[in-house]
């Protein structure tokens, strides 16, 4: 029995390694997706970096535009970071750039940018405006702090880190792709080509066949997840806690979540007679989870009733528990109710898949 299980698992893994498409979706695509999301949103509570061009005229005094005050406005910790350069006046302003022309006090300061440009550019322009007004007031003997004072009043909540949010979300997407899409489509393809009849004629017990699928996919999930996390940590500098006690606490959550997703994939493919039918079922599960699973699009600003409604989704429970344990340092007992719910979903999916599974198309 164990020799048959080992042979089937080996064949599944060899098929995975020999498939260029499978290797791309498992290893390269998660890294590409992380790259795109970080380019769009940045990381460490930052909206991104904006190029700020300082244009000085020949008659402008030294340190024109109150450059020190403007640069101070983009100090570390602000949601928009500035990359300062000197430039000459031209007819167009490059994308993701704010140009400051003129000297404060001598003439109206010109802040040039695309009014319909990205949010970080528009935010940077208003930050420059406030810094210039404070500098102009100081030149006239008015201490801006006597009129308006900005005070940092932390709420106590940790700063939102896009890098950590995307990494954990994409990790769940990887597990979901391997557990649901890859598993279901692989079984459906075998059934559509009547290859499962060979297993039935040996005979191979259903539990052994399904166990080989589970074991091979667990190995694939581990390889894909490891690649993503190592690139995120050492390639992009995202402070994911890889070598800490939090990772040991998160490991059971990842294994349980992966088993739950694998059970879901087995269930979707248990009775589907064709690849197209299975693709439709997988898409009905996969795409709503991508948009409403709190994976790459945060649901923090969604109405409370929507968040409560979506919280019962298995994938939402998985990613929420993973972030609480891995990123926030929560203990496993503190999330025991969510873990029990995940165990229930996993048991339901695997049991139903085993009972409903069939070797033939009809």
Backbone torsions as a table, in degrees:
resi	resn	phi	psi	omega
1	UNK	NA	-46.4	-179.3
2	UNK	-70.4	-30.3	177.6
3	UNK	-67.3	-38.2	176.7
4	UNK	-65.3	-43.4	178.3
5	UNK	-60.2	-44.2	-179.8
6	UNK	-64.8	-40.0	-179.9
7	UNK	-65.5	-44.4	179.6
8	UNK	-65.3	-41.0	178.6
9	UNK	-63.6	-41.7	178.2
10	UNK	-61.5	-43.2	179.9
11	UNK	-63.3	-39.6	178.5
12	UNK	-63.3	-42.9	-179.1
13	UNK	-68.2	-38.7	177.4
14	UNK	-63.8	-40.2	176.9
15	UNK	-62.6	-36.8	178.2
16	UNK	-66.4	-46.4	-177.3
17	UNK	-65.9	-33.4	-177.2
18	UNK	-82.7	-10.6	-178.1
19	UNK	-93.5	112.8	178.5
20	UNK	-64.1	-37.0	178.6
21	UNK	-63.8	-44.4	180.0
22	UNK	-64.4	-40.2	179.1
23	UNK	-65.1	-39.0	178.9
24	UNK	-62.5	-50.6	-176.4
25	UNK	-68.5	-27.6	-177.9
26	UNK	-86.2	-33.8	-172.9
27	UNK	-111.2	-45.7	-173.9
28	UNK	-85.6	-42.9	-174.1
29	UNK	-61.3	-44.0	178.4
30	UNK	-58.4	-38.7	178.6
31	UNK	-67.1	-41.5	177.7
32	UNK	-63.1	-42.0	179.2
33	UNK	-63.8	-42.2	177.3
34	UNK	-62.5	-41.1	179.0
35	UNK	-60.6	-45.8	-179.4
36	UNK	-63.7	-44.0	-177.9
37	UNK	-66.2	-38.3	178.3
38	UNK	-69.7	-35.4	177.1
39	UNK	-66.0	-34.3	-177.2
40	UNK	-79.7	-37.7	-170.7
41	UNK	-120.0	-11.7	-176.9
42	UNK	74.4	-160.1	-179.5
43	UNK	-153.8	176.3	-179.4
44	UNK	51.5	55.3	174.5
45	UNK	59.8	26.5	-178.3
46	UNK	-111.8	140.5	174.6
47	UNK	-80.2	-12.2	179.4
48	UNK	131.2	-177.5	-178.7
49	UNK	-110.1	132.7	-179.6
50	UNK	-113.9	135.7	175.2
51	UNK	-78.7	127.7	-179.5
52	UNK	-119.1	113.3	-178.8
53	UNK	-96.6	125.1	179.1
54	UNK	-103.2	116.5	-177.0
55	UNK	-108.7	115.8	-179.6
56	UNK	-106.2	133.7	175.5
57	UNK	-83.5	165.6	-177.8
58	UNK	-63.1	-28.2	-177.8
59	UNK	-97.8	2.4	-178.9
60	UNK	-71.4	140.3	178.9
61	UNK	-69.3	163.5	176.3
62	UNK	-57.2	151.7	-178.2
63	UNK	52.9	43.5	179.0
64	UNK	-64.8	164.5	-178.6
65	UNK	65.7	12.2	-172.8
66	UNK	50.6	52.6	-173.5
67	UNK	-57.0	-36.4	-179.4
68	UNK	-62.9	-42.3	-179.4
69	UNK	-67.0	-38.5	-180.0
70	UNK	-66.9	-43.7	179.5
71	UNK	-64.7	-35.8	179.7
72	UNK	-65.6	-28.5	179.9
73	UNK	-64.8	-21.3	-178.9
74	UNK	-106.5	30.7	179.3
75	UNK	-64.6	163.0	-179.3
76	UNK	-56.9	139.2	-179.7
77	UNK	106.8	-19.5	177.3
78	UNK	-78.2	151.3	-176.3
79	UNK	-66.4	-20.8	178.3
80	UNK	-118.7	130.5	178.4
81	UNK	-104.5	145.5	-177.9
82	UNK	-112.1	140.7	174.0
83	UNK	-115.7	106.0	-170.1
84	UNK	-90.3	135.4	176.6
85	UNK	-143.0	160.5	173.5
86	UNK	-94.9	147.4	-177.4
87	UNK	-151.0	167.1	175.3
88	UNK	-106.4	156.7	-177.1
89	UNK	-66.6	132.8	175.2
90	UNK	-139.2	173.3	-174.6
91	UNK	-77.6	-23.4	-176.8
92	UNK	-123.0	155.8	176.5
93	UNK	-112.8	125.8	-179.5
94	UNK	-60.7	158.9	178.3
95	UNK	-64.9	149.8	179.6
96	UNK	62.2	32.3	-176.3
97	UNK	-135.4	142.4	170.8
98	UNK	-120.0	128.5	-179.8
99	UNK	-109.1	131.5	179.5
100	UNK	-110.1	119.2	-175.2
101	UNK	-123.8	130.0	175.9
102	UNK	108.9	173.4	-179.2
103	UNK	-115.6	136.8	179.1
104	UNK	-64.0	130.5	177.2
105	UNK	95.7	-31.7	-178.4
106	UNK	-81.8	-38.6	-178.6
107	UNK	-159.1	166.8	177.2
108	UNK	-56.8	132.3	178.5
109	UNK	-73.7	133.0	-179.8
110	UNK	-102.2	119.0	177.2
111	UNK	-111.3	107.0	-172.6
112	UNK	-104.2	127.7	177.3
113	UNK	-164.2	167.5	178.3
114	UNK	-78.9	113.0	-176.8
115	UNK	-62.4	-21.9	177.9
116	UNK	-106.1	18.2	-177.4
117	UNK	-77.3	-172.3	-178.2
118	UNK	-61.9	156.7	-179.6
119	UNK	-57.3	-43.8	179.7
120	UNK	-59.0	-35.6	179.5
121	UNK	-66.2	-44.9	179.9
122	UNK	-66.1	-37.8	177.7
123	UNK	-65.8	-41.1	179.5
124	UNK	-63.2	-38.7	179.7
125	UNK	-61.5	-41.4	179.8
126	UNK	-73.1	-30.7	174.7
127	UNK	-65.9	-39.0	177.1
128	UNK	-65.4	-40.7	179.0
129	UNK	-59.1	-46.9	-179.1
130	UNK	-65.0	-40.2	179.5
131	UNK	-65.1	-40.5	-179.6
132	UNK	-66.7	-39.8	179.0
133	UNK	-64.6	-40.4	178.4
134	UNK	-65.8	-38.7	179.4
135	UNK	-67.3	-41.9	179.0
136	UNK	-63.6	-39.5	177.6
137	UNK	-63.3	-39.6	179.4
138	UNK	-64.2	-35.4	178.8
139	UNK	-66.1	-26.4	179.4
140	UNK	-93.5	10.8	177.0
141	UNK	85.1	8.7	179.3
142	UNK	-99.8	120.8	177.3
143	UNK	-82.7	113.0	-173.9
144	UNK	-59.5	-31.5	-177.8
145	UNK	-67.4	-20.2	176.7
146	UNK	-75.6	-20.7	-178.8
147	UNK	-98.9	-48.6	-179.1
148	UNK	-135.7	131.1	178.9
149	UNK	-128.8	128.1	177.6
150	UNK	-91.0	129.6	-180.0
151	UNK	-123.7	131.0	177.5
152	UNK	-83.4	114.7	-179.9
153	UNK	-118.0	85.3	-177.3
154	UNK	-59.5	140.0	179.8
155	UNK	-81.8	-12.1	-177.2
156	UNK	97.3	-18.9	178.8
157	UNK	-78.4	144.9	178.8
158	UNK	-65.1	148.4	178.8
159	UNK	-63.4	140.0	-179.6
160	UNK	-71.5	123.9	-177.8
161	UNK	-111.2	108.7	-178.8
162	UNK	-61.5	-38.5	-178.0
163	UNK	-60.4	-47.9	178.5
164	UNK	-66.2	-39.4	-179.9
165	UNK	-61.9	-47.6	-178.7
166	UNK	-67.8	-40.1	-177.1
167	UNK	-62.6	-47.7	179.1
168	UNK	-67.6	-37.4	178.7
169	UNK	-65.6	-44.7	179.7
170	UNK	-68.4	-31.6	174.7
171	UNK	-58.9	-44.7	178.1
172	UNK	-67.4	-36.0	176.1
173	UNK	-61.3	-41.7	177.3
174	UNK	-59.7	-49.0	-179.9
175	UNK	-63.7	-37.3	179.6
176	UNK	-67.6	-40.5	179.2
177	UNK	-65.6	-44.1	180.0
178	UNK	-71.5	-39.1	-174.7
179	UNK	-77.5	-37.8	-175.5
180	UNK	-98.7	-64.2	-172.5
181	UNK	-64.6	-54.9	-175.7
182	UNK	-63.8	-44.2	-178.1
183	UNK	-64.9	-49.6	-176.4
184	UNK	-64.5	-44.2	-177.5
185	UNK	-68.8	-33.5	178.3
186	UNK	-64.2	-45.9	179.6
187	UNK	-67.2	-41.6	-179.6
188	UNK	-63.2	-37.7	178.9
189	UNK	-65.1	-41.4	177.6
190	UNK	-63.0	-41.5	-178.8
191	UNK	-69.3	-40.2	-178.5
192	UNK	-63.1	-34.7	179.8
193	UNK	-93.8	12.3	177.6
194	UNK	60.0	22.0	178.9
195	UNK	-73.3	-24.0	-179.9
196	UNK	-68.5	-20.9	178.0
197	UNK	-61.9	-31.5	179.0
198	UNK	-62.6	-44.0	178.3
199	UNK	-63.5	-37.6	-179.3
200	UNK	-68.4	-29.0	-177.5
201	UNK	-83.0	-17.4	-176.1
202	UNK	-61.6	-48.2	-5.6
203	UNK	-92.1	153.7	173.8
204	UNK	-110.4	121.9	178.9
205	UNK	-58.8	147.2	-179.8
206	UNK	-58.2	-41.7	-177.7
207	UNK	-62.4	-37.9	179.2
208	UNK	-67.8	-44.0	179.5
209	UNK	-62.7	-47.6	-179.7
210	UNK	-65.9	-35.5	178.0
211	UNK	-65.0	-36.7	178.3
212	UNK	-65.8	-37.4	176.6
213	UNK	-63.8	-44.5	-179.4
214	UNK	-62.7	-47.4	-177.4
215	UNK	-64.2	-43.9	-179.4
216	UNK	-64.5	-39.7	179.9
217	UNK	-69.8	-31.6	176.3
218	UNK	-63.1	-42.0	177.2
219	UNK	-63.7	-44.1	178.8
220	UNK	-62.8	-42.3	178.5
221	UNK	-60.8	-43.4	-179.8
222	UNK	-62.5	-41.7	178.9
223	UNK	-65.4	-44.8	-178.9
224	UNK	-66.3	-45.3	-178.9
225	UNK	-65.1	-40.3	179.6
226	UNK	-63.0	-42.5	178.5
227	UNK	-60.4	-47.1	-179.4
228	UNK	-61.0	-47.7	-175.0
229	UNK	-67.7	-38.0	179.4
230	UNK	-68.0	-39.9	177.4
231	UNK	-66.2	-42.5	179.4
232	UNK	-61.9	-42.6	-175.9
233	UNK	-74.8	-47.9	-171.8
234	UNK	-102.6	-20.9	177.3
235	UNK	-86.3	-40.2	-176.7
236	UNK	-112.9	-0.4	175.8
237	UNK	69.7	20.4	177.9
238	UNK	-73.4	128.2	-173.1
239	UNK	-80.2	58.4	174.9
240	UNK	-75.1	130.0	-175.3
241	UNK	-76.2	79.7	-175.2
242	UNK	-73.6	-46.7	-170.6
243	UNK	-108.0	52.4	-179.1
244	UNK	-130.9	172.6	177.5
245	UNK	-65.5	-26.2	178.5
246	UNK	-63.0	-34.6	178.5
247	UNK	-65.9	-39.3	177.2
248	UNK	-63.7	-37.1	177.0
249	UNK	-70.1	-33.4	-177.9
250	UNK	-78.6	-21.7	-176.4
251	UNK	-58.6	-46.1	176.7
252	UNK	-60.8	-34.1	178.4
253	UNK	-65.5	-43.4	179.6
254	UNK	-64.3	-43.3	179.9
255	UNK	-64.7	-42.9	179.0
256	UNK	-65.8	-43.0	177.8
257	UNK	-63.2	-40.7	177.2
258	UNK	-63.3	-41.1	177.3
259	UNK	-64.1	-37.7	178.5
260	UNK	-63.6	-43.4	179.7
261	UNK	-68.9	-37.4	175.6
262	UNK	-63.2	-42.2	176.8
263	UNK	-61.3	-37.2	177.9
264	UNK	-65.5	-41.5	178.1
265	UNK	-65.1	-40.7	177.3
266	UNK	-62.8	-40.1	-179.4
267	UNK	-65.2	-42.2	-179.2
268	UNK	-63.6	-31.7	-176.9
269	UNK	-97.3	1.8	-171.4
270	UNK	-64.9	-32.9	-177.1
271	UNK	-130.3	-0.6	-180.0
272	UNK	-64.4	136.5	-174.7
273	UNK	-96.0	-9.4	-178.1
274	UNK	-147.5	162.5	178.9
275	UNK	-67.1	-40.1	-179.2
276	UNK	-62.8	-41.2	177.9
277	UNK	-63.5	-40.7	179.6
278	UNK	-67.9	-40.0	177.2
279	UNK	-58.0	-42.9	179.4
280	UNK	-61.6	-45.5	179.6
281	UNK	-63.3	-42.3	179.9
282	UNK	-64.6	-40.9	179.7
283	UNK	-66.2	-33.8	178.0
284	UNK	-64.9	-24.5	177.9
285	UNK	-96.2	-42.0	-170.1
286	UNK	-68.9	-50.0	-173.3
287	UNK	-71.1	-42.2	172.8
288	UNK	-58.4	-35.9	178.5
289	UNK	-66.6	-36.1	179.0
290	UNK	-63.0	-40.4	-175.2
291	UNK	-89.1	-31.0	-174.9
292	UNK	-117.3	12.3	-177.5
293	UNK	-93.7	5.9	-178.7
294	UNK	59.4	37.8	-176.1
295	UNK	-94.0	-59.8	177.4
296	UNK	-119.0	-11.4	175.9
297	UNK	-116.8	113.4	-176.4
298	UNK	-68.6	140.8	178.7
299	UNK	-100.0	13.7	-175.6
300	UNK	-61.3	-32.7	-178.0
301	UNK	-93.7	1.9	178.9
302	UNK	-72.4	152.8	176.0
303	UNK	-55.8	148.9	-174.0
304	UNK	-60.6	-35.1	-177.3
305	UNK	-68.4	-31.6	176.4
306	UNK	-69.8	-42.5	179.9
307	UNK	-63.8	-39.7	178.1
308	UNK	-66.7	-37.3	179.6
309	UNK	-66.8	-42.8	-177.9
310	UNK	-75.8	-18.9	-177.1
311	UNK	-65.1	-17.7	179.9
312	UNK	-84.4	-10.8	178.0
313	UNK	-65.9	134.3	-178.1
314	UNK	-55.8	-40.8	-177.0
315	UNK	-69.3	-37.5	176.1
316	UNK	-62.3	-43.3	178.6
317	UNK	-61.7	-41.6	-179.4
318	UNK	-60.5	-53.6	-175.1
319	UNK	-69.6	-33.0	178.6
320	UNK	-66.7	-45.4	178.8
321	UNK	-65.4	-40.6	179.9
322	UNK	-59.4	-45.4	-179.4
323	UNK	-69.2	-37.2	178.9
324	UNK	-63.4	-44.5	-175.9
325	UNK	-77.7	-45.2	-172.2
326	UNK	-81.3	-43.3	-174.1
327	UNK	-95.8	-38.8	-176.4
328	UNK	-92.8	-8.6	177.6
329	UNK	77.1	21.1	178.5
330	UNK	-69.0	148.1	178.5
331	UNK	-81.5	156.2	179.3
332	UNK	-61.7	-40.3	177.5
333	UNK	-60.8	-30.2	-178.3
334	UNK	-70.5	-18.2	178.4
335	UNK	-116.1	26.0	-174.5
336	UNK	-61.8	-36.4	-179.8
337	UNK	-63.4	-43.3	178.3
338	UNK	-66.7	-38.3	178.1
339	UNK	-65.5	-40.6	177.0
340	UNK	-63.1	-37.5	177.0
341	UNK	-63.7	-41.6	177.8
342	UNK	-64.8	-38.9	176.4
343	UNK	-61.6	-41.1	178.2
344	UNK	-62.8	-45.3	177.7
345	UNK	-60.8	-44.6	-178.8
346	UNK	-61.2	-46.6	179.5
347	UNK	-61.3	-43.1	-180.0
348	UNK	-62.4	-47.1	-177.0
349	UNK	-64.8	-48.0	-176.5
350	UNK	-68.3	-40.3	178.8
351	UNK	-64.0	-47.0	-179.9
352	UNK	-64.0	-39.5	179.5
353	UNK	-63.5	-40.7	180.0
354	UNK	-66.8	-41.8	-178.2
355	UNK	-71.6	-34.8	-175.5
356	UNK	-91.3	-12.4	-173.7
357	UNK	-62.9	138.6	176.7
358	UNK	-134.3	149.2	179.9
359	UNK	-80.0	-32.9	-171.6
360	UNK	-103.9	167.8	179.3
361	UNK	-66.7	-37.8	-174.8
362	UNK	-122.2	NA	NA
